[in-house]
Amino acid sequence: MKKIICSLALVCFSLVSINAQKATVQKLWATDTILKIPESVLVDDKENCLWVSNIDGASNGKDGKGSISKLSKTGAPITLDWVTGLNAPKGMARYKQELYVADLTELVLIDIKKGTIVKKIPVEGSVFLNDVTVNKNGAVFVSDSRTGKVHRIENGIVSIEVENLQGPNGLLSIEDQLLILDRGSLLSVTPGGAISKIMDGMDPSTDGIERVAPNQYIVSCWNGIVYYIVAGAQKITLFDTRSEKINSADIGYDAKKKIIYVPTFMKNSVVAYQLQIQ
């Protein structure tokens, strides 16, 4: 039986590898420079829009200049200053009717229907909260790139989920698995706390992660590289804009249309790319 399982695994691995080798992107459009240091894009199918977090200042500055913009899925501005008064907002996640935003040392909860901040949850000891994800039960995970920790927030209680990491950023909760981008590596954490590495050797500025299919992901790196990843198998460079000095921060992904949305940080725009897999 073991031999049969291994053989099937090898066949599946080969098929996935072939798909990965044919993954490409085509640029669709770019917004004008209407944003203010956009750090993260979140695709919201329920609202049929894109949420964009704007730092609008120093990435570690508590200056109250940060904001959230609302764009259409074609990049047209709906409300550029949808929510204001944040500090240096970065990663976002939606759960039910609330938008969760990582904002330096706080998790900010925004009522989506009202467009107002309803709560701020301080994360004790945090320095640079960076990305957010929510699991199927509503538990929130938020990374701190400076302290090397991933915090868990559940029922109003803040705890440490993972620590002693190199520089955690992008997070993604899938079923019972928590994926963490940690300075060039993609890690998987089980509910029991076991950590395994499913890809490494990426640019150390790994930032955003989105799932395309089981065991297949798109990973962005702040320096300007976006990869197509097959867990444990391959990493394909979809594009590299480092020579143009265009960043690719925390990406969003429209799974239905296979469109990647890239916030360009200092270039103050969002760029859309069509993902093509043959």
N, C-alpha and C positions, 0 to 999 in steps of 0.2 A: 504493500500500500504506500509506503514512504516513497518508493521509486516512482510510482504513478504520480503522486502529488508533486514531486520535484520536477518531473517531466512537464506537467501542466504549467507549473510556475515558470519554467524556462520558455515555454511557448508564449505565455502571456507577456513575459518580460520582453521577448523579441518583438511582439506586435506593438507594444507600447514604445519601444525604442525606435521602431520605424516611423511611428507617428511623430515622435519628438523631433526626428531629423528633418521633418518637413514643416515644422512650425515657423511661420514668418509673420511679419506685420506690414501693414500699409497705412501710411498717415492719412487720416480723413480730414481733420480740421484742427485749428488752434483758435482759442479765443483771442481777442485783443488783450492788451496789457491792462485789464480792468480790475485785476485782483491785487491783493496786498500781501506779498510773500506767501502764496498758497502752499500749505504743507501737506494736506491730505484731501483726498476726494472719496466720498462715499456715495455709491449708487443706491437710490431709494426707489424701488419699484412701486411701492404703495403710493408714494407721492408723485411718482413719475418725474423725478428730478435728480440733480446732483447736489450734494452738500459739499462745500469747500471750506476748510478751516484756513483763516488768514492770520499769520503771526503779526504782520505789520509793525515790526520793531525787532529788537534783539530776541533770539530764540530762547533765551533764559530770563527775559525781562518781565518783571511784574509791573507793567506800565498801564494796564487797562485798555490797550489799543487793539487787542485781538478781536476777531469777529468771525461769524459764520455767514457765508454767502449761499444763496439758492440759485442754481442755474438749471436751465432745461437740459435734457439729454443731448441736445445738439449744441450746447455751449452758450445759448442765449441767456443773458442775465434776467432773472425773475425778480430777486430782491438781493442786491449786493450786500447791504447791511442788515441782513435778516435778524441776527442777534449780535449785539455789541457788548462791550464792557468786559471782555475776557482778557487774559494776559498774553500768553503765547500758545494758543490752542493748536493741538496736533491731531493725533488719531481720533477716529470717531466710530461709534457703533450704534445701531438702532435696536431697541427692544420694546415691543408693543408700541406705545405712543410717545416714547421718549427717546431723545438723542443723547448719547453719552459722549462726553468730550474730555480727553486728557488735557489738563491745563496746568502744567508745571508741577504743582504740589496738591492739586485738587482734581477730583472727578466731578465734572459739571453735568447736571441733568437738565435738559431742555424739553419743555412741553412742545411737541411738534405742531399741534393744532393751534396753539396760542402764540408760538414763537417767543416764549419767555423762559427765563431761567427759573426753575422751581426749587433747585437744591444744589448745594456744593458740598461734596464730601471730602474733607481733608484726609490725606494719606500721610500719617505720621512718619517722619524720617525721610520722606521722599525729596528728591532734588529736581528731577527732569523726567516727569511722566511723559510717555511718548506715544504709545498705541493702546488701543482698547479692543477687546472682543468679549462677546457674551455667549455663554453656552445655552443649551436647550432648556435648562432649568432656571435661567435668569441670573446665574452667577456671573459677575463681571471680573475680567482680568485686565490689569493695566501694567505695562512695563515701565521700568525706570532705568534709562540707559546709563545714568551716572552711578547709581548704587549697585547695579548688577542684579536687581531683583524684579520679580513679577509678583504683584500683589493680587489678592483675591478679595472681592467685596461682595458679601452675601448677607441679606437681611440686615443691612446697615453696619455689619461688622467687617473691619478691614484686617486682613491677615496676610502673611507671606506665603505664596504658593511655591515659588522657586527662588533660590538665591545663589550667590557665588558664580554668577554668569559674567561674561566678559563685557558685554554692552548690549543687552536685549533691546530690541525695537519692535518690529512687526510681530503681531500676534494673530492667530486664527484658531478658533474653536471648531472642531469637526467631530460630531458624535461624542465619543468619550475621550477624544484626543485633543491636547493643546499643542499647537505648533508655535515655535518661537524662532525668530531670526536673531541670531546672536553673533554679530561681528563676522559675517562671512560664512556662517554655518546655519543650517536649518535643523532644528532640534524637535523631537517629539517627546511629549511628557504624558504618561499614562495617569489615570486616576490614583494609582498607588504610588506615584512619584518617580517611577523609573524613567530615566532620560536616555534617549538614543539619538544618534546623529544620522539623519537621512540624506544630507548633502552638505558638502563643504567646498572650499576653494573658490567661493564667490568673492567679489569685491567686498572689503570689510565694512563698507557703508550700507550694508543691507538695511532696507527700510520697510517696504510694504509687501504683503503677501496676499494672494487671492487664489482660490482653487478653480481650476478649469474642468477637471474630471477627477475621479478617484486616483490618488497618488500623482496627480499632475498639477503643477502650480505655476503662477507667474510671480516672480520676485523682482522688486525694484531696488535699486541702490541709489542713494542720494547723490553720489558722484556723477550719475548719468548713464548707468547701465541697467537694462531690463533683461532678465533671463526667463527662459521657459525651462521648468524643472520637472524631471521625472524622478520621483523619490528613489534614492539609492542607485540610480542608473545614469542619468545624463543631465547636463545643463547646457542649454543652447542660448547664445546671445541673440536676443531679438533685435536690439539696437543699442548703440553706444554714442551718446552725445557729449562725451567728455571734451572732445576737441573743440566743440562749439561752446563750451562752458554753459551747457544747459543741464540743470539738475533734473533728476527724476525721483521725487520724494514718495510719499505714501499713496500708492495707486488705488484707483477704484476699478471695478470690472462689472460689465453688464453681461451676465452669463447667457442670456437669451440671444443677444445680438453679437456676442463675442467681441465686444469693444473694450479696450483698455483706456482708462482716463489717467493722464499723467500730470500731476501738479509740478510746475517748473521752478518753484521756489523764487529765486531772485529775478527770474524773467517775468514773473507776475501774470502767468497765463496757465491755462489747462490745455493739453494737447490730447486728441483722441486718435487711437490707432485701431485698425481692424485686425484682429487675430485670425490667421488662416492656418488651418491644420488639415492636411490631406492624408 
